Amino acid sequence: MSKKVHEIRKLLMEHHDWFKNSIPLIASENITSPAVDEACCCDFSHRYAEGWSGQRVYAGCKYIDQVEDICMDLAKEYFNCIHADVRPVSGVVANLVMYNAFTSDNNGKMCCMSIVRGGHISHGPRFAKSGREIFGTAGTTRGLNIEYLAFDNDEMNLDIDASAKIIREFEPDLVLFGGSVFLFPHPVKELGDVAKEVGASVGYDAAHVAGLIGSGFFQDPLREGADAMTMSTHKTLPGPQHGALVSNREDLIETLRSCAFPALLSNHHLHNVAGLAITLTEMLEFGQKYHKNVIENAKALGAALHERGLKVLMEHKGFTESHQIVVDITDYEKTIGLGGDIEKLLEEANIIINRNLLPYDIAEGRHYQNPGGLRLGTSEVTRLGMGKSEMTDIAEFFENLIIDKKDPKKVKDEVADFRKDFQEIKYCFQTPSKAYEYLKFF
């Protein structure tokens, strides 16, 4: 065997072993079931299927078309909509489809939440207002002129009155809701009505909360006024890394289709479409229970950390209504450090989280590489079978490391022992045949 092949396999195994002994709390991640893994490893990964189902540029697609049709039907059922495009290869590409459909070709305009207050880099302009280059997707790829909606730091949500004023004055082509730090439902109905006043379309980036929405939690953007909702498919929707776009506007279907292919896509990672189809069957079967527990675990983790002296944002609103919580760790700047330092400390103990900007970090002179906050998510630990009591255990690990300054090597051993009881993926078909049986009779 080639030395490089041996090295790669060794590294892969070391990674797997590491995560089997870790507590994964990154809000952008989840874990796929064995049935989804099997679908993603099928021969579809070798094939091409440019175009829409039934209208392919390539031959050899008769089974690919059938699986993609089933995947679209399952997405329409799960999200209660009339149009679903499961071809985007990521949430960013799904957003680009939406930008193509809803913004002007030259000097198009969009209102959205700023990156430093929780917006995603795919919403960002080419240049920040200071003139510093940030290369956000919307500005760099589509050339959009971005005006940020107003944000209420105390409520960790959009300020309705101030944002309405911005929309009326800026008159954008598109008003976009959603983001990466996403604790509470956005005011889609209230600000969507204002968007319509100025002739703007309304979009919703559900990358983080798609599973919560599909299972009937958080909010219902398509009923609240969104013309289209985009998503990645591997966060609260626990599927393969892919993207999708859904809409309830029949008059927009052909536009949305053509703004995906040939505008942005060639082949679209067909094996992940198959995996997404299995994921959707799982969520139709188990999603309501799973996502209820995800939200309850996030609230419980927030409360447990707060009880141990950590400053979890939004105590007055129960910390969160999603899978995420945000922790302000600036009190520990002089003793341990800021977000980047604490991220490394926790990683040494096999607790995997990500540092995150707080809404007021930039004003305080802090940078994203070492910000004042941590963002924690409960999607993956919930799918591993953890409940509210385990959220208390996790909070104790944080207390040991951040407050008590316990040796991370000792905590690492305790974390590994803790994980021994949580190795099986829950809220899924336990054998692949059950998943395929469900698909067969859909």
C-alpha positions in Angstrom: 0.0 0.0 0.0 1.2 3.5 -0.8 2.6 5.3 2.2 0.3 8.2 1.4 -2.8 6.0 1.3 -1.8 4.4 4.6 -1.3 7.9 6.1 -4.7 9.1 4.9 -6.5 6.0 6.2 -4.7 6.4 9.5 -5.7 10.0 9.8 -9.3 9.1 9.0 -9.4 6.4 11.7 -7.9 8.8 14.2 -10.5 11.4 13.4 -13.3 8.8 13.8 -11.9 7.6 17.1 -11.5 11.2 18.3 -15.2 12.1 17.6 -16.4 8.8 19.1 -14.9 10.0 22.4 -15.9 13.7 22.1 -18.9 15.9 22.9 -19.9 17.5 19.5 -21.6 20.9 20.1 -21.0 22.7 16.9 -24.4 24.1 15.8 -23.6 23.8 12.1 -23.1 20.0 12.3 -25.0 16.8 12.8 -24.5 13.1 12.2 -26.2 10.9 9.5 -27.8 7.6 10.1 -26.5 4.3 8.7 -29.3 4.2 6.1 -28.3 7.7 4.9 -24.6 6.7 4.8 -25.5 3.7 2.6 -27.4 5.8 0.2 -24.6 8.3 -0.1 -22.1 5.5 -0.9 -24.2 4.2 -3.9 -23.2 4.3 -7.6 -25.0 7.7 -8.0 -21.7 9.3 -6.8 -20.1 8.2 -10.1 -22.9 9.6 -12.4 -24.0 12.9 -14.0 -27.5 14.2 -14.4 -27.5 17.8 -15.5 -30.9 19.4 -15.7 -34.3 18.8 -14.2 -35.7 15.3 -13.6 -37.0 13.9 -16.9 -35.1 16.6 -18.9 -31.5 15.5 -18.5 -28.6 16.3 -20.7 -27.1 12.9 -19.9 -28.3 9.3 -20.5 -28.4 6.7 -17.8 -30.6 8.7 -15.4 -33.8 6.6 -15.3 -33.3 5.5 -11.7 -31.6 8.8 -10.7 -34.7 10.6 -11.9 -37.0 8.4 -9.8 -35.0 8.9 -6.6 -34.8 12.6 -7.2 -38.6 12.8 -7.8 -39.2 11.0 -4.5 -36.8 13.3 -2.7 -38.7 16.3 -4.1 -42.0 14.9 -3.1 -40.7 14.1 0.4 -39.4 17.7 0.7 -42.7 19.1 -0.4 -44.5 16.9 2.2 -42.1 17.8 5.0 -42.2 21.5 4.4 -45.8 21.7 3.2 -45.1 23.4 -0.1 -45.7 23.0 -3.8 -42.1 23.4 -5.1 -38.9 21.8 -3.9 -35.5 21.9 -5.7 -33.1 19.4 -4.2 -30.3 20.1 -6.7 -28.3 22.9 -4.9 -25.1 21.4 -3.7 -25.0 23.6 -0.6 -26.9 26.2 1.4 -24.7 28.9 -0.2 -25.6 27.7 -3.7 -29.3 27.6 -2.7 -28.9 31.3 -1.6 -27.4 32.2 -4.9 -30.4 30.6 -6.7 -32.6 32.9 -4.6 -30.4 36.0 -5.4 -30.6 35.2 -9.1 -34.3 34.9 -9.0 -35.1 38.0 -6.8 -32.5 40.6 -7.4 -31.6 42.9 -10.4 -28.7 42.0 -12.7 -27.0 45.3 -12.2 -26.7 47.0 -8.8 -29.3 44.8 -7.2 -30.1 45.6 -3.6 -30.8 43.4 -0.5 -31.5 43.9 3.1 -30.4 41.3 5.6 -28.8 40.8 9.0 -25.2 41.8 9.4 -22.6 39.0 9.7 -21.3 40.4 13.1 -24.8 40.1 14.4 -25.5 36.6 13.2 -25.9 36.8 9.4 -24.1 34.3 7.3 -21.1 35.1 5.0 -23.3 34.2 2.0 -25.4 37.3 2.8 -22.4 39.6 2.9 -21.3 42.5 0.7 -18.1 42.7 -1.4 -16.9 45.5 0.9 -17.7 46.5 4.5 -18.9 50.0 4.9 -15.4 50.9 6.3 -14.0 49.9 2.9 -12.3 46.8 4.3 -12.7 43.8 1.9 -14.8 40.9 3.4 -15.7 39.0 0.2 -19.2 38.1 1.2 -21.0 35.8 -1.3 -23.9 38.1 -2.2 -21.6 41.0 -2.9 -18.7 39.1 -4.5 -20.7 36.7 -6.7 -23.9 38.5 -7.4 -22.7 42.1 -7.0 -25.4 43.0 -4.5 -25.5 46.3 -2.7 -26.3 45.3 0.9 -28.0 47.4 3.6 -28.2 45.7 7.0 -31.4 45.5 9.0 -31.4 46.9 12.5 -30.7 44.6 15.3 -31.7 44.7 19.0 -28.7 43.3 21.0 -30.8 43.0 24.1 -33.4 40.7 22.4 -31.0 39.0 19.9 -33.4 39.7 17.1 -34.2 42.2 14.4 -35.6 45.5 15.5 -38.9 45.7 13.7 -39.5 49.5 13.7 -36.0 50.5 12.9 -35.7 47.7 10.2 -39.0 48.8 8.6 -37.6 52.3 8.2 -34.5 50.9 6.6 -36.5 48.8 4.1 -38.7 51.8 3.2 -35.8 54.1 2.6 -33.5 51.6 0.8 -36.2 49.9 -1.3 -34.3 46.6 -1.8 -35.1 43.9 -4.4 -34.9 41.3 -1.6 -35.4 41.3 2.1 -33.7 38.2 3.6 -34.3 36.6 7.0 -32.3 33.9 8.7 -28.7 33.6 9.8 -26.0 31.6 11.6 -26.7 32.8 15.1 -30.4 32.2 15.3 -31.9 31.9 18.7 -35.5 33.2 18.1 -37.9 33.4 15.1 -37.4 36.4 12.9 -40.3 38.8 12.3 -41.1 37.6 8.8 -44.7 38.6 8.8 -44.2 42.1 10.1 -41.2 43.0 8.0 -42.4 40.9 5.0 -45.4 43.2 4.7 -43.1 46.2 4.7 -41.0 44.5 2.0 -44.1 44.1 -0.2 -44.9 47.8 0.2 -41.7 48.6 -1.7 -42.0 45.8 -4.2 -39.3 43.6 -2.6 -39.3 39.8 -2.6 -39.0 38.0 0.8 -36.4 35.2 1.3 -35.6 33.1 4.3 -32.3 31.3 4.9 -33.2 28.3 7.0 -29.8 26.6 6.9 -29.7 26.3 10.7 -33.4 25.8 11.4 -34.8 23.8 8.5 -35.3 20.6 10.5 -37.1 22.6 13.3 -39.3 24.2 10.7 -40.1 21.0 8.9 -41.1 19.3 12.1 -43.5 22.1 13.1 -41.3 24.1 15.5 -39.7 27.6 15.5 -41.7 29.3 12.8 -43.4 28.8 9.4 -41.8 31.2 6.9 -43.7 30.1 3.8 -47.0 30.8 5.6 -45.6 34.0 7.1 -44.8 35.6 3.8 -41.5 34.2 2.5 -41.5 33.7 -1.3 -38.7 31.1 -1.0 -36.9 29.4 1.7 -33.3 28.0 1.3 -31.4 25.6 3.4 -28.4 23.4 3.9 -29.4 19.9 4.8 -26.9 18.8 7.5 -27.7 20.9 10.6 -31.0 20.5 12.3 -32.0 18.6 9.2 -29.6 15.7 9.8 -28.7 14.7 6.3 -25.7 14.8 4.0 -23.9 18.0 3.2 -26.1 19.5 0.4 -28.7 22.2 -0.1 -32.3 22.7 -1.1 -34.8 25.5 -1.9 -38.6 25.4 -1.4 -41.4 27.7 -2.3 -45.2 28.0 -2.2 -45.4 30.4 -5.1 -46.5 28.5 -8.2 -45.8 31.5 -10.4 -42.1 31.4 -9.4 -41.4 27.7 -10.0 -40.0 28.1 -13.6 -37.9 31.1 -12.6 -36.4 29.3 -9.6 -35.7 26.2 -11.6 -33.8 28.1 -14.3 -31.9 30.2 -11.8 -30.4 27.0 -10.5 -29.7 25.2 -13.7 -27.9 26.1 -16.0 -27.1 29.3 -14.1 -25.3 27.7 -11.1 -25.2 24.0 -11.4 -23.8 21.3 -13.6 -24.1 17.9 -12.0 -25.5 18.2 -8.5 -23.9 15.4 -6.3 -26.6 12.8 -6.9 -25.5 10.5 -4.1 -26.3 13.2 -1.6 -29.8 13.6 -3.2 -30.3 9.9 -2.4 -29.1 10.5 1.1 -31.3 13.5 1.5 -34.3 11.4 0.4 -33.6 8.9 3.3 -33.1 11.8 5.7 -36.5 13.2 4.8 -38.2 9.9 5.4 -36.6 9.7 8.8 -37.7 13.2 9.7 -41.3 12.5 8.6 -41.2 9.5 10.9 -39.1 10.8 13.8 -38.7 14.5 13.4 -41.3 15.9 15.7 -39.9 14.0 18.7 -36.3 14.6 17.7 -36.6 18.3 17.2 -38.7 18.8 20.3 -35.9 17.2 22.3 -33.3 19.3 20.4 -34.9 22.5 21.6 -35.5 21.3 25.1 -31.9 20.2 25.4 -30.7 23.6 24.2 -32.8 25.3 26.8 -31.6 22.9 29.5 -28.0 23.4 28.5 -28.4 27.1 28.7 -30.0 26.9 32.1 -27.4 24.5 33.4 -24.5 26.7 32.3 -26.2 29.8 33.7 -26.6 28.1 37.0 -22.9 27.4 37.1 -22.0 31.0 36.6 -21.5 31.3 32.9 -23.1 34.2 31.2 -25.6 32.6 28.7 -27.4 35.3 26.7 -31.1 35.7 26.8 -32.0 34.3 30.2 -35.1 36.4 30.3 -36.4 34.6 27.2 -35.5 31.1 28.3 -32.1 31.3 26.4 -33.3 30.1 23.1 -36.2 28.7 20.9 -33.8 26.9 18.6 -30.9 24.4 18.8 -28.4 27.1 19.7 -27.3 29.0 22.7 -24.7 31.8 22.9 -22.4 32.3 25.8 -20.6 35.6 26.6 -17.2 34.6 28.0 -15.6 38.1 28.3 -15.4 37.8 32.1 -12.6 35.3 31.6 -10.5 37.4 29.3 -7.8 38.1 31.9 -7.7 34.5 33.4 -8.1 32.2 30.4 -8.8 34.3 27.3 -11.5 34.9 24.9 -13.5 32.7 22.5 -10.6 31.4 20.4 -8.6 30.6 23.6 -11.6 28.8 25.2 -12.4 26.9 22.0 -8.8 25.5 22.1 -9.1 24.7 25.8 -12.3 22.8 25.3 -11.0 21.0 22.3 -8.1 19.7 24.5 -10.8 18.0 26.6 -12.6 16.6 23.6 -15.4 19.1 23.7 -15.9 20.5 20.2 -17.5 24.0 20.0 -17.0 27.1 18.0 -16.1 30.6 19.0 -18.5 33.3 17.8 -18.8 37.0 17.6 -21.1 38.7 20.0 -23.3 41.5 18.6 -21.2 44.1 20.4 -17.7 42.6 19.8 -16.6 44.8 17.0 -17.5 48.0 18.9 -15.3 46.6 21.8 -12.4 46.0 19.4 -12.7 42.2 19.3 -12.1 40.1 16.2 -13.7 36.9 14.9 -10.5 34.9 15.5 -10.8 35.6 19.2 -14.2 37.0 19.9 -16.2 37.4 23.1 -18.6 34.5 22.6 -19.2 30.8 22.1 -22.0 29.3 20.1 -23.2 25.9 21.2 -25.7 23.6 19.4 -27.6 20.5 20.6 -28.6 18.8 17.3 -25.9 16.2 17.3 -25.7 15.3 21.0 -29.5 14.9 20.9 -29.3 12.5 18.0 -26.8 10.5 19.9 -29.5 9.9 22.6 -28.6 12.6 25.1 -31.3 14.3 27.1 -31.7 17.0 29.7 -29.8 15.2 32.4 -26.8 14.9 30.1 -27.0 18.7 29.4 -26.3 19.1 33.1 -23.3 16.8 32.8 -22.0 18.8 29.9 -22.4 22.0 31.8 -20.3 20.5 34.6 -17.5 19.8 32.2 -17.6 23.5 31.2 -17.5 24.5 34.8 -14.5 22.3 35.5 -12.6 23.7 32.6 -13.5 27.4 32.6 -14.3 28.3 36.2 -12.5 25.6 38.2 -9.5 25.5 35.7 -9.2 21.8 35.9 -6.6 20.1 33.8 -8.1 19.5 30.4 -6.3 16.1 30.1 -8.2 14.8 33.2 -11.5 16.2 31.8 -10.8 14.5 28.5 -10.7 11.1 30.2 -14.0 12.0 31.9 -15.5 13.1 28.6 -14.5 9.8 26.9 -16.1 7.8 29.8 -19.2 9.9 29.5 -19.5 9.2 25.7 -19.3 5.4 26.1 -23.1 5.3 26.6 -23.9 7.4 23.6 -22.6 5.7 20.5 -25.8 4.8 18.6 -27.6 7.2 16.4 -31.3 7.7 17.4 -34.4 9.1 15.6 -33.7 7.1 12.5 -34.4 3.7 10.9 -32.2 1.3 12.7 -31.7 -0.9 9.6 -31.4 0.5 6.0 -34.2 -1.8 4.7 -36.8 0.0 6.7 -35.8 3.3 5.1 -36.0 1.8 1.6 -39.3 0.1 2.5 -40.7 3.5 3.4 -39.5 5.0 0.1 -40.9 2.2 -1.9 -44.4 2.8 -0.6 -44.4 6.6 -0.5 
